[in-house]
Amino acid sequence: MAATLTIREHMEVIGADGVHIGTVDRLEGNRIKLTKKDSGQGSHEGHHHYIATSLVAEVDGDKVRLSANADVAVTFEEEADGSA
């Protein structure tokens, strides 16, 4: 949990495998708000998604590394209201 205190906007969020997931917009409570530019396509395009800080394995330099590989971590992304 202490690692999440060092998360800042514009840090890159990557999976455990090093694959880009998104860019930090800001922290909101126990969630990382990702920038809209990393929102995906279709119904996910053009709005923010969130990742729970409980998925953070470490913060190293300007990268937030999650404990799950990118292909799994994106399945945990949430909408603003907390829905998947």
C-alpha positions in Angstrom: 0.0 0.0 0.0 2.9 2.4 0.7 3.9 2.2 -3.0 0.6 3.7 -4.0 1.5 6.9 -2.1 4.2 7.6 -4.8 1.8 7.3 -7.8 1.7 10.5 -9.7 -0.2 11.7 -12.8 1.3 10.8 -16.2 3.0 7.6 -14.9 2.8 4.6 -17.2 0.7 1.7 -15.9 2.1 -1.7 -17.1 1.2 -5.3 -16.4 3.5 -7.7 -14.7 4.7 -8.7 -18.2 5.7 -5.1 -19.0 2.9 -4.4 -21.5 1.4 -0.9 -21.5 -2.1 -0.7 -19.9 -2.6 3.0 -19.5 -1.4 6.3 -18.1 -2.3 7.6 -14.7 -4.7 10.6 -14.8 -4.9 10.7 -11.0 -5.6 8.6 -7.8 -9.2 8.6 -6.7 -9.6 6.9 -3.3 -8.4 3.3 -3.8 -8.4 3.4 -7.6 -6.1 4.7 -10.3 -8.0 6.8 -12.9 -6.5 6.2 -16.3 -6.4 8.8 -19.0 -9.1 8.8 -21.7 -6.5 8.3 -24.5 -6.0 4.7 -23.2 -9.7 4.0 -22.9 -9.9 1.4 -25.7 -12.4 1.1 -28.6 -16.1 0.8 -29.1 -18.2 1.4 -26.0 -15.0 1.9 -24.0 -13.7 4.7 -26.2 -13.5 8.3 -24.9 -14.0 7.9 -21.2 -11.9 7.1 -18.2 -11.3 3.6 -16.8 -10.1 2.7 -13.3 -7.7 0.1 -11.8 -7.9 -0.8 -8.1 -4.7 0.1 -6.3 -4.8 -3.4 -4.8 -3.4 -4.6 -8.1 -0.3 -2.5 -7.8 2.8 -4.7 -7.2 5.4 -1.9 -7.2 6.1 1.7 -8.3 9.5 2.0 -10.0 10.6 5.3 -11.4 7.8 6.5 -13.7 6.1 3.2 -14.0 3.3 1.6 -12.0 3.7 -2.2 -12.3 0.6 -4.3 -11.6 0.7 -7.8 -10.1 -1.2 -9.3 -13.1 -0.2 -9.5 -16.8 -1.8 -6.9 -19.0 -4.2 -9.2 -20.7 -5.6 -10.2 -17.3 -5.3 -6.8 -15.7 -7.6 -5.1 -18.3 -10.4 -7.5 -17.3 -10.3 -5.8 -13.9 -10.7 -2.3 -15.3 -13.8 -0.5 -13.9 -16.0 2.3 -15.1 -16.5 5.5 -13.1 -19.4 4.0 -11.2 -17.4 0.9 -10.2 -19.0 -1.5 -12.8 -16.9 -3.7 -15.0 
